[in-house]
Each structure stands twice: as C-alpha cells, then as structure tokens.
Amino acid sequence: MWVYLIWILLGAVAGWLAGQLFKGHGFGFIVNVIVGIVGAFLGGWLFGLLGITTGGWIGSLITAVVGAVVLLWIISLFKKK
C-alpha cells in the first residue's frame, strides 16, 4: 500500500519539476501527479527504445521528469496560443 503512495509522490515531484523546466511553473498537485505518471511511462518507453537503463529512486525520477517534459512539449505542439 505504501508503495503506491511513494509512486504518487514521485509522480507529483516529476510533474512539478517538468512544469518548472518546461513552462516555469507547476500545475497543481493533481495535474502534476497525472503529468508525472504519464511522463514516467513515456520516459520509460523512450529510454527503452534508446537502450538506456536506470535504477533506484533517482533513476526513476529522472526517467519520469524526462518523459513529463517530452509530454508537455508534445502537448504544446497541439496547443497554439
């Protein structure tokens, strides 16, 4: 049970960091969690294609942040201002 809480917090941190890196601000806890979790899947997939492996909490966080930044970049392509 506590593992799920850790993954939600990891997703929130990854989403928040991606918001800081990409747009300069976070999006709120719920959206940060969603962006971080989806970003973790996307980052894991991208890293797998490139043959990059990471381990531990720091590696998972880096993978999630990279994936979340890529996700935000893809969203920005469709969202013209």
mmCIF file of the N, C-alpha and C atoms, coordinates in Angstrom:
data_MODEL
# 
_entry.id   MODEL 
# 
loop_
_atom_site.group_PDB 
_atom_site.id 
_atom_site.type_symbol 
_atom_site.label_atom_id 
_atom_site.label_alt_id 
_atom_site.label_comp_id 
_atom_site.label_asym_id 
_atom_site.label_entity_id 
_atom_site.label_seq_id 
_atom_site.pdbx_PDB_ins_code 
_atom_site.Cartn_x 
_atom_site.Cartn_y 
_atom_site.Cartn_z 
_atom_site.occupancy 
_atom_site.B_iso_or_equiv 
_atom_site.pdbx_formal_charge 
_atom_site.auth_seq_id 
_atom_site.auth_comp_id 
_atom_site.auth_asym_id 
_atom_site.auth_atom_id 
_atom_site.pdbx_PDB_model_num 
ATOM 1   N N  . MET A 1 1  ? 0.819  -1.201 0.000   1.00 0.00 ? 1  MET A N  1 
ATOM 2   C CA . MET A 1 1  ? 0.000  0.000  0.000   1.00 0.00 ? 1  MET A CA 1 
ATOM 3   C C  . MET A 1 1  ? 0.857  1.256  0.000   1.00 0.00 ? 1  MET A C  1 
ATOM 4   N N  . TRP A 1 2  ? 1.906  1.284  0.835   1.00 0.00 ? 2  TRP A N  1 
ATOM 5   C CA . TRP A 1 2  ? 2.754  2.468  0.920   1.00 0.00 ? 2  TRP A CA 1 
ATOM 6   C C  . TRP A 1 2  ? 3.540  2.692  -0.368  1.00 0.00 ? 2  TRP A C  1 
ATOM 7   N N  . VAL A 1 3  ? 3.754  1.623  -1.146  1.00 0.00 ? 3  VAL A N  1 
ATOM 8   C CA . VAL A 1 3  ? 4.481  1.762  -2.410  1.00 0.00 ? 3  VAL A CA 1 
ATOM 9   C C  . VAL A 1 3  ? 3.693  2.647  -3.371  1.00 0.00 ? 3  VAL A C  1 
ATOM 10  N N  . TYR A 1 4  ? 2.365  2.508  -3.377  1.00 0.00 ? 4  TYR A N  1 
ATOM 11  C CA . TYR A 1 4  ? 1.538  3.334  -4.255  1.00 0.00 ? 4  TYR A CA 1 
ATOM 12  C C  . TYR A 1 4  ? 1.622  4.802  -3.863  1.00 0.00 ? 4  TYR A C  1 
ATOM 13  N N  . LEU A 1 5  ? 1.656  5.064  -2.585  1.00 0.00 ? 5  LEU A N  1 
ATOM 14  C CA . LEU A 1 5  ? 1.802  6.440  -2.114  1.00 0.00 ? 5  LEU A CA 1 
ATOM 15  C C  . LEU A 1 5  ? 3.139  7.024  -2.562  1.00 0.00 ? 5  LEU A C  1 
ATOM 16  N N  . ILE A 1 6  ? 4.182  6.223  -2.491  1.00 0.00 ? 6  ILE A N  1 
ATOM 17  C CA . ILE A 1 6  ? 5.500  6.687  -2.938  1.00 0.00 ? 6  ILE A CA 1 
ATOM 18  C C  . ILE A 1 6  ? 5.479  6.982  -4.430  1.00 0.00 ? 6  ILE A C  1 
ATOM 19  N N  . TRP A 1 7  ? 4.836  6.141  -5.215  1.00 0.00 ? 7  TRP A N  1 
ATOM 20  C CA . TRP A 1 7  ? 4.768  6.385  -6.658  1.00 0.00 ? 7  TRP A CA 1 
ATOM 21  C C  . TRP A 1 7  ? 3.944  7.630  -6.972  1.00 0.00 ? 7  TRP A C  1 
ATOM 22  N N  . ILE A 1 8  ? 2.885  7.872  -6.231  1.00 0.00 ? 8  ILE A N  1 
ATOM 23  C CA . ILE A 1 8  ? 2.099  9.095  -6.435  1.00 0.00 ? 8  ILE A CA 1 
ATOM 24  C C  . ILE A 1 8  ? 2.939  10.315 -6.099  1.00 0.00 ? 8  ILE A C  1 
ATOM 25  N N  . LEU A 1 9  ? 3.674  10.257 -5.001  1.00 0.00 ? 9  LEU A N  1 
ATOM 26  C CA . LEU A 1 9  ? 4.547  11.380 -4.636  1.00 0.00 ? 9  LEU A CA 1 
ATOM 27  C C  . LEU A 1 9  ? 5.662  11.561 -5.655  1.00 0.00 ? 9  LEU A C  1 
ATOM 28  N N  . LEU A 1 10 ? 6.233  10.463 -6.142  1.00 0.00 ? 10 LEU A N  1 
ATOM 29  C CA . LEU A 1 10 ? 7.257  10.537 -7.180  1.00 0.00 ? 10 LEU A CA 1 
ATOM 30  C C  . LEU A 1 10 ? 6.683  11.169 -8.446  1.00 0.00 ? 10 LEU A C  1 
ATOM 31  N N  . GLY A 1 11 ? 5.461  10.785 -8.805  1.00 0.00 ? 11 GLY A N  1 
ATOM 32  C CA . GLY A 1 11 ? 4.798  11.380 -9.963  1.00 0.00 ? 11 GLY A CA 1 
ATOM 33  C C  . GLY A 1 11 ? 4.548  12.865 -9.774  1.00 0.00 ? 11 GLY A C  1 
ATOM 34  N N  . ALA A 1 12 ? 4.154  13.243 -8.561  1.00 0.00 ? 12 ALA A N  1 
ATOM 35  C CA . ALA A 1 12 ? 3.911  14.663 -8.278  1.00 0.00 ? 12 ALA A CA 1 
ATOM 36  C C  . ALA A 1 12 ? 5.203  15.470 -8.391  1.00 0.00 ? 12 ALA A C  1 
ATOM 37  N N  . VAL A 1 13 ? 6.277  14.934 -7.845  1.00 0.00 ? 13 VAL A N  1 
ATOM 38  C CA . VAL A 1 13 ? 7.564  15.628 -7.921  1.00 0.00 ? 13 VAL A CA 1 
ATOM 39  C C  . VAL A 1 13 ? 8.031  15.717 -9.366  1.00 0.00 ? 13 VAL A C  1 
ATOM 40  N N  . ALA A 1 14 ? 7.902  14.630 -10.113 1.00 0.00 ? 14 ALA A N  1 
ATOM 41  C CA . ALA A 1 14 ? 8.316  14.633 -11.513 1.00 0.00 ? 14 ALA A CA 1 
ATOM 42  C C  . ALA A 1 14 ? 7.491  15.619 -12.327 1.00 0.00 ? 14 ALA A C  1 
ATOM 43  N N  . GLY A 1 15 ? 6.184  15.642 -12.108 1.00 0.00 ? 15 GLY A N  1 
ATOM 44  C CA . GLY A 1 15 ? 5.322  16.591 -12.819 1.00 0.00 ? 15 GLY A CA 1 
ATOM 45  C C  . GLY A 1 15 ? 5.642  18.025 -12.458 1.00 0.00 ? 15 GLY A C  1 
ATOM 46  N N  . TRP A 1 16 ? 5.899  18.280 -11.181 1.00 0.00 ? 16 TRP A N  1 
ATOM 47  C CA . TRP A 1 16 ? 6.251  19.631 -10.741 1.00 0.00 ? 16 TRP A CA 1 
ATOM 48  C C  . TRP A 1 16 ? 7.582  20.070 -11.356 1.00 0.00 ? 16 TRP A C  1 
ATOM 49  N N  . LEU A 1 17 ? 8.583  19.172 -11.322 1.00 0.00 ? 17 LEU A N  1 
ATOM 50  C CA . LEU A 1 17 ? 9.884  19.502 -11.916 1.00 0.00 ? 17 LEU A CA 1 
ATOM 51  C C  . LEU A 1 17 ? 9.761  19.748 -13.411 1.00 0.00 ? 17 LEU A C  1 
ATOM 52  N N  . ALA A 1 18 ? 8.962  18.937 -14.086 1.00 0.00 ? 18 ALA A N  1 
ATOM 53  C CA . ALA A 1 18 ? 8.763  19.138 -15.520 1.00 0.00 ? 18 ALA A CA 1 
ATOM 54  C C  . ALA A 1 18 ? 8.099  20.488 -15.785 1.00 0.00 ? 18 ALA A C  1 
ATOM 55  N N  . GLY A 1 19 ? 7.133  20.860 -14.952 1.00 0.00 ? 19 GLY A N  1 
ATOM 56  C CA . GLY A 1 19 ? 6.493  22.168 -15.086 1.00 0.00 ? 19 GLY A CA 1 
ATOM 57  C C  . GLY A 1 19 ? 7.480  23.297 -14.871 1.00 0.00 ? 19 GLY A C  1 
ATOM 58  N N  . GLN A 1 20 ? 8.386  23.131 -13.931 1.00 0.00 ? 20 GLN A N  1 
ATOM 59  C CA . GLN A 1 20 ? 9.404  24.148 -13.677 1.00 0.00 ? 20 GLN A CA 1 
ATOM 60  C C  . GLN A 1 20 ? 10.364 24.257 -14.855 1.00 0.00 ? 20 GLN A C  1 
ATOM 61  N N  . LEU A 1 21 ? 10.756 23.124 -15.414 1.00 0.00 ? 21 LEU A N  1 
ATOM 62  C CA . LEU A 1 21 ? 11.715 23.111 -16.513 1.00 0.00 ? 21 LEU A CA 1 
ATOM 63  C C  . LEU A 1 21 ? 11.105 23.577 -17.831 1.00 0.00 ? 21 LEU A C  1 
ATOM 64  N N  . PHE A 1 22 ? 9.863  23.200 -18.074 1.00 0.00 ? 22 PHE A N  1 
ATOM 65  C CA . PHE A 1 22 ? 9.272  23.461 -19.379 1.00 0.00 ? 22 PHE A CA 1 
ATOM 66  C C  . PHE A 1 22 ? 8.520  24.779 -19.449 1.00 0.00 ? 22 PHE A C  1 
ATOM 67  N N  . LYS A 1 23 ? 7.686  25.056 -18.475 1.00 0.00 ? 23 LYS A N  1 
ATOM 68  C CA . LYS A 1 23 ? 6.836  26.246 -18.550 1.00 0.00 ? 23 LYS A CA 1 
ATOM 69  C C  . LYS A 1 23 ? 7.145  27.277 -17.479 1.00 0.00 ? 23 LYS A C  1 
ATOM 70  N N  . GLY A 1 24 ? 7.935  26.907 -16.508 1.00 0.00 ? 24 GLY A N  1 
ATOM 71  C CA . GLY A 1 24 ? 8.287  27.862 -15.475 1.00 0.00 ? 24 GLY A CA 1 
ATOM 72  C C  . GLY A 1 24 ? 7.376  27.847 -14.257 1.00 0.00 ? 24 GLY A C  1 
ATOM 73  N N  . HIS A 1 25 ? 6.374  26.948 -14.219 1.00 0.00 ? 25 HIS A N  1 
ATOM 74  C CA . HIS A 1 25 ? 5.508  26.849 -13.040 1.00 0.00 ? 25 HIS A CA 1 
ATOM 75  C C  . HIS A 1 25 ? 4.843  25.490 -13.003 1.00 0.00 ? 25 HIS A C  1 
ATOM 76  N N  . GLY A 1 26 ? 4.388  25.099 -11.839 1.00 0.00 ? 26 GLY A N  1 
ATOM 77  C CA . GLY A 1 26 ? 3.677  23.840 -11.682 1.00 0.00 ? 26 GLY A CA 1 
ATOM 78  C C  . GLY A 1 26 ? 2.215  24.001 -12.060 1.00 0.00 ? 26 GLY A C  1 
ATOM 79  N N  . PHE A 1 27 ? 1.488  22.911 -12.028 1.00 0.00 ? 27 PHE A N  1 
ATOM 80  C CA . PHE A 1 27 ? 0.095  22.924 -12.469 1.00 0.00 ? 27 PHE A CA 1 
ATOM 81  C C  . PHE A 1 27 ? -0.884 22.579 -11.368 1.00 0.00 ? 27 PHE A C  1 
ATOM 82  N N  . GLY A 1 28 ? -0.427 22.409 -10.142 1.00 0.00 ? 28 GLY A N  1 
ATOM 83  C CA . GLY A 1 28 ? -1.282 21.945 -9.062  1.00 0.00 ? 28 GLY A CA 1 
ATOM 84  C C  . GLY A 1 28 ? -1.029 20.469 -8.831  1.00 0.00 ? 28 GLY A C  1 
ATOM 85  N N  . PHE A 1 29 ? -1.311 20.006 -7.641  1.00 0.00 ? 29 PHE A N  1 
ATOM 86  C CA . PHE A 1 29 ? -0.935 18.658 -7.238  1.00 0.00 ? 29 PHE A CA 1 
ATOM 87  C C  . PHE A 1 29 ? -1.517 17.572 -8.142  1.00 0.00 ? 29 PHE A C  1 
ATOM 88  N N  . ILE A 1 30 ? -2.809 17.620 -8.417  1.00 0.00 ? 30 ILE A N  1 
ATOM 89  C CA . ILE A 1 30 ? -3.462 16.554 -9.190  1.00 0.00 ? 30 ILE A CA 1 
ATOM 90  C C  . ILE A 1 30 ? -2.901 16.477 -10.604 1.00 0.00 ? 30 ILE A C  1 
ATOM 91  N N  . VAL A 1 31 ? -2.798 17.611 -11.278 1.00 0.00 ? 31 VAL A N  1 
ATOM 92  C CA . VAL A 1 31 ? -2.277 17.619 -12.647 1.00 0.00 ? 31 VAL A CA 1 
ATOM 93  C C  . VAL A 1 31 ? -0.804 17.234 -12.658 1.00 0.00 ? 31 VAL A C  1 
ATOM 94  N N  . ASN A 1 32 ? -0.042 17.675 -11.650 1.00 0.00 ? 32 ASN A N  1 
ATOM 95  C CA . ASN A 1 32 ? 1.366  17.279 -11.565 1.00 0.00 ? 32 ASN A CA 1 
ATOM 96  C C  . ASN A 1 32 ? 1.500  15.766 -11.446 1.00 0.00 ? 32 ASN A C  1 
ATOM 97  N N  . VAL A 1 33 ? 0.645  15.146 -10.637 1.00 0.00 ? 33 VAL A N  1 
ATOM 98  C CA . VAL A 1 33 ? 0.679  13.690 -10.481 1.00 0.00 ? 33 VAL A CA 1 
ATOM 99  C C  . VAL A 1 33 ? 0.382  13.020 -11.817 1.00 0.00 ? 33 VAL A C  1 
ATOM 100 N N  . ILE A 1 34 ? -0.647 13.485 -12.510 1.00 0.00 ? 34 ILE A N  1 
ATOM 101 C CA . ILE A 1 34 ? -1.029 12.888 -13.790 1.00 0.00 ? 34 ILE A CA 1 
ATOM 102 C C  . ILE A 1 34 ? 0.089  13.050 -14.817 1.00 0.00 ? 34 ILE A C  1 
ATOM 103 N N  . VAL A 1 35 ? 0.627  14.264 -14.935 1.00 0.00 ? 35 VAL A N  1 
ATOM 104 C CA . VAL A 1 35 ? 1.722  14.511 -15.876 1.00 0.00 ? 35 VAL A CA 1 
ATOM 105 C C  . VAL A 1 35 ? 2.938  13.660 -15.506 1.00 0.00 ? 35 VAL A C  1 
ATOM 106 N N  . GLY A 1 36 ? 3.244  13.566 -14.231 1.00 0.00 ? 36 GLY A N  1 
ATOM 107 C CA . GLY A 1 36 ? 4.390  12.770 -13.785 1.00 0.00 ? 36 GLY A CA 1 
ATOM 108 C C  . GLY A 1 36 ? 4.223  11.293 -14.050 1.00 0.00 ? 36 GLY A C  1 
ATOM 109 N N  . ILE A 1 37 ? 3.042  10.746 -13.811 1.00 0.00 ? 37 ILE A N  1 
ATOM 110 C CA . ILE A 1 37 ? 2.813  9.322  -14.025 1.00 0.00 ? 37 ILE A CA 1 
ATOM 111 C C  . ILE A 1 37 ? 2.819  8.990  -15.514 1.00 0.00 ? 37 ILE A C  1 
ATOM 112 N N  . VAL A 1 38 ? 2.104  9.784  -16.307 1.00 0.00 ? 38 VAL A N  1 
ATOM 113 C CA . VAL A 1 38 ? 2.122  9.562  -17.756 1.00 0.00 ? 38 VAL A CA 1 
ATOM 114 C C  . VAL A 1 38 ? 3.537  9.771  -18.294 1.00 0.00 ? 38 VAL A C  1 
ATOM 115 N N  . GLY A 1 39 ? 4.218  10.784 -17.768 1.00 0.00 ? 39 GLY A N  1 
ATOM 116 C CA . GLY A 1 39 ? 5.597  11.032 -18.166 1.00 0.00 ? 39 GLY A CA 1 
ATOM 117 C C  . GLY A 1 39 ? 6.520  9.888  -17.812 1.00 0.00 ? 39 GLY A C  1 
ATOM 118 N N  . ALA A 1 40 ? 6.279  9.229  -16.684 1.00 0.00 ? 40 ALA A N  1 
ATOM 119 C CA . ALA A 1 40 ? 7.099  8.086  -16.294 1.00 0.00 ? 40 ALA A CA 1 
ATOM 120 C C  . ALA A 1 40 ? 6.951  6.948  -17.300 1.00 0.00 ? 40 ALA A C  1 
ATOM 121 N N  . PHE A 1 41 ? 5.723  6.688  -17.730 1.00 0.00 ? 41 PHE A N  1 
ATOM 122 C CA . PHE A 1 41 ? 5.517  5.661  -18.748 1.00 0.00 ? 41 PHE A CA 1 
ATOM 123 C C  . PHE A 1 41 ? 6.181  6.050  -20.061 1.00 0.00 ? 41 PHE A C  1 
ATOM 124 N N  . LEU A 1 42 ? 5.988  7.304  -20.478 1.00 0.00 ? 42 LEU A N  1 
ATOM 125 C CA . LEU A 1 42 ? 6.577  7.793  -21.721 1.00 0.00 ? 42 LEU A CA 1 
ATOM 126 C C  . LEU A 1 42 ? 8.099  7.773  -21.646 1.00 0.00 ? 42 LEU A C  1 
ATOM 127 N N  . GLY A 1 43 ? 8.652  8.237  -20.531 1.00 0.00 ? 43 GLY A N  1 
ATOM 128 C CA . GLY A 1 43 ? 10.098 8.226  -20.352 1.00 0.00 ? 43 GLY A CA 1 
ATOM 129 C C  . GLY A 1 43 ? 10.664 6.816  -20.344 1.00 0.00 ? 43 GLY A C  1 
ATOM 130 N N  . GLY A 1 44 ? 9.980  5.905  -19.675 1.00 0.00 ? 44 GLY A N  1 
ATOM 131 C CA . GLY A 1 44 ? 10.410 4.508  -19.662 1.00 0.00 ? 44 GLY A CA 1 
ATOM 132 C C  . GLY A 1 44 ? 10.414 3.906  -21.053 1.00 0.00 ? 44 GLY A C  1 
ATOM 133 N N  . TRP A 1 45 ? 9.388  4.228  -21.831 1.00 0.00 ? 45 TRP A N  1 
ATOM 134 C CA . TRP A 1 45 ? 9.302  3.735  -23.202 1.00 0.00 ? 45 TRP A CA 1 
ATOM 135 C C  . TRP A 1 45 ? 10.424 4.321  -24.053 1.00 0.00 ? 45 TRP A C  1 
ATOM 136 N N  . LEU A 1 46 ? 10.625 5.649  -23.955 1.00 0.00 ? 46 LEU A N  1 
ATOM 137 C CA . LEU A 1 46 ? 11.679 6.305  -24.729 1.00 0.00 ? 46 LEU A CA 1 
ATOM 138 C C  . LEU A 1 46 ? 13.066 5.801  -24.337 1.00 0.00 ? 46 LEU A C  1 
ATOM 139 N N  . PHE A 1 47 ? 13.313 5.695  -23.037 1.00 0.00 ? 47 PHE A N  1 
ATOM 140 C CA . PHE A 1 47 ? 14.613 5.198  -22.582 1.00 0.00 ? 47 PHE A CA 1 
ATOM 141 C C  . PHE A 1 47 ? 14.834 3.766  -23.050 1.00 0.00 ? 47 PHE A C  1 
ATOM 142 N N  . GLY A 1 48 ? 13.774 2.961  -23.065 1.00 0.00 ? 48 GLY A N  1 
ATOM 143 C CA . GLY A 1 48 ? 13.873 1.586  -23.550 1.00 0.00 ? 48 GLY A CA 1 
ATOM 144 C C  . GLY A 1 48 ? 14.241 1.538  -25.026 1.00 0.00 ? 48 GLY A C  1 
ATOM 145 N N  . LEU A 1 49 ? 13.647 2.435  -25.830 1.00 0.00 ? 49 LEU A N  1 
ATOM 146 C CA . LEU A 1 49 ? 13.982 2.494  -27.252 1.00 0.00 ? 49 LEU A CA 1 
ATOM 147 C C  . LEU A 1 49 ? 15.443 2.871  -27.468 1.00 0.00 ? 49 LEU A C  1 
ATOM 148 N N  . LEU A 1 50 ? 15.946 3.738  -26.600 1.00 0.00 ? 50 LEU A N  1 
ATOM 149 C CA . LEU A 1 50 ? 17.330 4.198  -26.726 1.00 0.00 ? 50 LEU A CA 1 
ATOM 150 C C  . LEU A 1 50 ? 18.326 3.269  -26.037 1.00 0.00 ? 50 LEU A C  1 
ATOM 151 N N  . GLY A 1 51 ? 17.845 2.252  -25.343 1.00 0.00 ? 51 GLY A N  1 
ATOM 152 C CA . GLY A 1 51 ? 18.715 1.316  -24.657 1.00 0.00 ? 51 GLY A CA 1 
ATOM 153 C C  . GLY A 1 51 ? 19.285 1.853  -23.353 1.00 0.00 ? 51 GLY A C  1 
ATOM 154 N N  . ILE A 1 52 ? 18.644 2.862  -22.789 1.00 0.00 ? 52 ILE A N  1 
ATOM 155 C CA . ILE A 1 52 ? 19.101 3.469  -21.538 1.00 0.00 ? 52 ILE A CA 1 
ATOM 156 C C  . ILE A 1 52 ? 18.376 2.789  -20.380 1.00 0.00 ? 52 ILE A C  1 
ATOM 157 N N  . THR A 1 53 ? 19.128 2.354  -19.397 1.00 0.00 ? 53 THR A N  1 
ATOM 158 C CA . THR A 1 53 ? 18.520 1.765  -18.209 1.00 0.00 ? 53 THR A CA 1 
ATOM 159 C C  . THR A 1 53 ? 18.865 2.615  -16.991 1.00 0.00 ? 53 THR A C  1 
ATOM 160 N N  . THR A 1 54 ? 17.913 2.752  -16.104 1.00 0.00 ? 54 THR A N  1 
ATOM 161 C CA . THR A 1 54 ? 18.120 3.491  -14.860 1.00 0.00 ? 54 THR A CA 1 
ATOM 162 C C  . THR A 1 54 ? 17.689 2.598  -13.711 1.00 0.00 ? 54 THR A C  1 
ATOM 163 N N  . GLY A 1 55 ? 18.197 2.888  -12.540 1.00 0.00 ? 55 GLY A N  1 
ATOM 164 C CA . GLY A 1 55 ? 17.830 2.097  -11.385 1.00 0.00 ? 55 GLY A CA 1 
ATOM 165 C C  . GLY A 1 55 ? 17.641 2.979  -10.169 1.00 0.00 ? 55 GLY A C  1 
ATOM 166 N N  . GLY A 1 56 ? 16.858 2.499  -9.236  1.00 0.00 ? 56 GLY A N  1 
ATOM 167 C CA . GLY A 1 56 ? 16.641 3.221  -7.993  1.00 0.00 ? 56 GLY A CA 1 
ATOM 168 C C  . GLY A 1 56 ? 15.661 4.364  -8.139  1.00 0.00 ? 56 GLY A C  1 
ATOM 169 N N  . TRP A 1 57 ? 15.471 5.061  -7.030  1.00 0.00 ? 57 TRP A N  1 
ATOM 170 C CA . TRP A 1 57 ? 14.508 6.159  -6.985  1.00 0.00 ? 57 TRP A CA 1 
ATOM 171 C C  . TRP A 1 57 ? 14.955 7.340  -7.833  1.00 0.00 ? 57 TRP A C  1 
ATOM 172 N N  . ILE A 1 58 ? 16.250 7.649  -7.810  1.00 0.00 ? 58 ILE A N  1 
ATOM 173 C CA . ILE A 1 58 ? 16.757 8.781  -8.572  1.00 0.00 ? 58 ILE A CA 1 
ATOM 174 C C  . ILE A 1 58 ? 16.624 8.520  -10.066 1.00 0.00 ? 58 ILE A C  1 
ATOM 175 N N  . GLY A 1 59 ? 16.959 7.319  -10.491 1.00 0.00 ? 59 GLY A N  1 
ATOM 176 C CA . GLY A 1 59 ? 16.809 6.954  -11.901 1.00 0.00 ? 59 GLY A CA 1 
ATOM 177 C C  . GLY A 1 59 ? 15.359 7.002  -12.344 1.00 0.00 ? 59 GLY A C  1 
ATOM 178 N N  . SER A 1 60 ? 14.465 6.537  -11.487 1.00 0.00 ? 60 SER A N  1 
ATOM 179 C CA . SER A 1 60 ? 13.033 6.595  -11.805 1.00 0.00 ? 60 SER A CA 1 
ATOM 180 C C  . SER A 1 60 ? 12.553 8.043  -11.895 1.00 0.00 ? 60 SER A C  1 
ATOM 181 N N  . LEU A 1 61 ? 13.037 8.886  -11.003 1.00 0.00 ? 61 LEU A N  1 
ATOM 182 C CA . LEU A 1 61 ? 12.650 10.291 -11.024 1.00 0.00 ? 61 LEU A CA 1 
ATOM 183 C C  . LEU A 1 61 ? 13.159 10.967 -12.288 1.00 0.00 ? 61 LEU A C  1 
ATOM 184 N N  . ILE A 1 62 ? 14.392 10.699 -12.674 1.00 0.00 ? 62 ILE A N  1 
ATOM 185 C CA . ILE A 1 62 ? 14.943 11.284 -13.894 1.00 0.00 ? 62 ILE A CA 1 
ATOM 186 C C  . ILE A 1 62 ? 14.159 10.825 -15.113 1.00 0.00 ? 62 ILE A C  1 
ATOM 187 N N  . THR A 1 63 ? 13.848 9.535  -15.176 1.00 0.00 ? 63 THR A N  1 
ATOM 188 C CA . THR A 1 63 ? 13.063 8.990  -16.276 1.00 0.00 ? 63 THR A CA 1 
ATOM 189 C C  . THR A 1 63 ? 11.693 9.655  -16.344 1.00 0.00 ? 63 THR A C  1 
ATOM 190 N N  . ALA A 1 64 ? 11.035 9.804  -15.202 1.00 0.00 ? 64 ALA A N  1 
ATOM 191 C CA . ALA A 1 64 ? 9.708  10.424 -15.158 1.00 0.00 ? 64 ALA A CA 1 
ATOM 192 C C  . ALA A 1 64 ? 9.765  11.894 -15.551 1.00 0.00 ? 64 ALA A C  1 
ATOM 193 N N  . VAL A 1 65 ? 10.783 12.616 -15.107 1.00 0.00 ? 65 VAL A N  1 
ATOM 194 C CA . VAL A 1 65 ? 10.905 14.036 -15.447 1.00 0.00 ? 65 VAL A CA 1 
ATOM 195 C C  . VAL A 1 65 ? 11.153 14.199 -16.941 1.00 0.00 ? 65 VAL A C  1 
ATOM 196 N N  . VAL A 1 66 ? 12.057 13.403 -17.505 1.00 0.00 ? 66 VAL A N  1 
ATOM 197 C CA . VAL A 1 66 ? 12.325 13.491 -18.946 1.00 0.00 ? 66 VAL A CA 1 
ATOM 198 C C  . VAL A 1 66 ? 11.057 13.174 -19.729 1.00 0.00 ? 66 VAL A C  1 
ATOM 199 N N  . GLY A 1 67 ? 10.350 12.134 -19.338 1.00 0.00 ? 67 GLY A N  1 
ATOM 200 C CA . GLY A 1 67 ? 9.106  11.786 -20.016 1.00 0.00 ? 67 GLY A CA 1 
ATOM 201 C C  . GLY A 1 67 ? 8.043  12.861 -19.870 1.00 0.00 ? 67 GLY A C  1 
ATOM 202 N N  . ALA A 1 68 ? 7.954  13.467 -18.701 1.00 0.00 ? 68 ALA A N  1 
ATOM 203 C CA . ALA A 1 68 ? 6.965  14.521 -18.484 1.00 0.00 ? 68 ALA A CA 1 
ATOM 204 C C  . ALA A 1 68 ? 7.294  15.760 -19.305 1.00 0.00 ? 68 ALA A C  1 
ATOM 205 N N  . VAL A 1 69 ? 8.575  16.102 -19.420 1.00 0.00 ? 69 VAL A N  1 
ATOM 206 C CA . VAL A 1 69 ? 8.967  17.245 -20.259 1.00 0.00 ? 69 VAL A CA 1 
ATOM 207 C C  . VAL A 1 69 ? 8.624  16.964 -21.718 1.00 0.00 ? 69 VAL A C  1 
ATOM 208 N N  . VAL A 1 70 ? 8.894  15.752 -22.183 1.00 0.00 ? 70 VAL A N  1 
ATOM 209 C CA . VAL A 1 70 ? 8.535  15.379 -23.561 1.00 0.00 ? 70 VAL A CA 1 
ATOM 210 C C  . VAL A 1 70 ? 7.025  15.450 -23.740 1.00 0.00 ? 70 VAL A C  1 
ATOM 211 N N  . LEU A 1 71 ? 6.273  14.974 -22.755 1.00 0.00 ? 71 LEU A N  1 
ATOM 212 C CA . LEU A 1 71 ? 4.811  15.036 -22.816 1.00 0.00 ? 71 LEU A CA 1 
ATOM 213 C C  . LEU A 1 71 ? 4.332  16.486 -22.909 1.00 0.00 ? 71 LEU A C  1 
ATOM 214 N N  . LEU A 1 72 ? 4.882  17.362 -22.085 1.00 0.00 ? 72 LEU A N  1 
ATOM 215 C CA . LEU A 1 72 ? 4.494  18.777 -22.133 1.00 0.00 ? 72 LEU A CA 1 
ATOM 216 C C  . LEU A 1 72 ? 4.867  19.407 -23.466 1.00 0.00 ? 72 LEU A C  1 
ATOM 217 N N  . TRP A 1 73 ? 6.003  19.014 -24.029 1.00 0.00 ? 73 TRP A N  1 
ATOM 218 C CA . TRP A 1 73 ? 6.411  19.533 -25.327 1.00 0.00 ? 73 TRP A CA 1 
ATOM 219 C C  . TRP A 1 73 ? 5.432  19.081 -26.415 1.00 0.00 ? 73 TRP A C  1 
ATOM 220 N N  . ILE A 1 74 ? 5.032  17.806 -26.373 1.00 0.00 ? 74 ILE A N  1 
ATOM 221 C CA . ILE A 1 74 ? 4.059  17.287 -27.361 1.00 0.00 ? 74 ILE A CA 1 
ATOM 222 C C  . ILE A 1 74 ? 2.734  18.033 -27.225 1.00 0.00 ? 74 ILE A C  1 
ATOM 223 N N  . ILE A 1 75 ? 2.287  18.244 -25.999 1.00 0.00 ? 75 ILE A N  1 
ATOM 224 C CA . ILE A 1 75 ? 1.041  18.984 -25.771 1.00 0.00 ? 75 ILE A CA 1 
ATOM 225 C C  . ILE A 1 75 ? 1.156  20.398 -26.316 1.00 0.00 ? 75 ILE A C  1 
ATOM 226 N N  . SER A 1 76 ? 2.311  21.031 -26.126 1.00 0.00 ? 76 SER A N  1 
ATOM 227 C CA . SER A 1 76 ? 2.483  22.408 -26.611 1.00 0.00 ? 76 SER A CA 1 
ATOM 228 C C  . SER A 1 76 ? 2.436  22.493 -28.132 1.00 0.00 ? 76 SER A C  1 
ATOM 229 N N  . LEU A 1 77 ? 2.772  21.415 -28.824 1.00 0.00 ? 77 LEU A N  1 
ATOM 230 C CA . LEU A 1 77 ? 2.698  21.415 -30.289 1.00 0.00 ? 77 LEU A CA 1 
ATOM 231 C C  . LEU A 1 77 ? 1.257  21.527 -30.766 1.00 0.00 ? 77 LEU A C  1 
ATOM 232 N N  . PHE A 1 78 ? 0.334  20.944 -30.008 1.00 0.00 ? 78 PHE A N  1 
ATOM 233 C CA . PHE A 1 78 ? -1.076 20.959 -30.387 1.00 0.00 ? 78 PHE A CA 1 
ATOM 234 C C  . PHE A 1 78 ? -1.818 22.159 -29.819 1.00 0.00 ? 78 PHE A C  1 
ATOM 235 N N  . LYS A 1 79 ? -1.245 22.795 -28.830 1.00 0.00 ? 79 LYS A N  1 
ATOM 236 C CA . LYS A 1 79 ? -1.899 23.906 -28.146 1.00 0.00 ? 79 LYS A CA 1 
ATOM 237 C C  . LYS A 1 79 ? -1.231 25.209 -28.567 1.00 0.00 ? 79 LYS A C  1 
ATOM 238 N N  . LYS A 1 80 ? -1.714 25.791 -29.633 1.00 0.00 ? 80 LYS A N  1 
ATOM 239 C CA . LYS A 1 80 ? -1.156 27.038 -30.132 1.00 0.00 ? 80 LYS A CA 1 
ATOM 240 C C  . LYS A 1 80 ? -1.822 28.211 -29.433 1.00 0.00 ? 80 LYS A C  1 
ATOM 241 N N  . LYS A 1 81 ? -1.010 29.202 -29.093 1.00 0.00 ? 81 LYS A N  1 
ATOM 242 C CA . LYS A 1 81 ? -1.556 30.387 -28.418 1.00 0.00 ? 81 LYS A CA 1 
ATOM 243 C C  . LYS A 1 81 ? -1.643 31.537 -29.374 1.00 0.00 ? 81 LYS A C  1 
# 
